[in-house]
């Protein structure tokens, strides 16, 4: 792989980055990170390998490891308002006053299917999309998200004490 081949793949790579991030700026950042990583790791590329596929895999891994992790925390903090009940519950902790480490600890305590569902939820997948991806009924997704919210509320209250 050389720089010319990498540049030739840039349009396709950008479209894939935009598909992953759904944001122009984030897509450009992800594309740049992928191209830099590809250049740094070019010795790992085998000439008999599909360059486009190799770059897409590299991009997906970068997205999952970096961007997706940060998006989960950011989106969790944004979507915490969805957890409010009518009338607002005084027991729900003030997320703005909590440090990100506490939020990460609470999320990391989720296990199995709950962790997967919550990750998809905060990554802005709809209930229908989550149900389709996991091949479960949409009602189960809604119930799981409700249960997860209850679990996280409890954990965040405990961590806040």
PyMOL commands that set and color helices and strands:
alter all, ss='L'
color gray80, all
select helices_A, chain A and resi 3-8+10-21+24-40+42-44+51-83+95-97+100-108+112-122+127-134+138-160
alter helices_A, ss='H'
color red, helices_A
deselect
rebuild
show_as cartoon
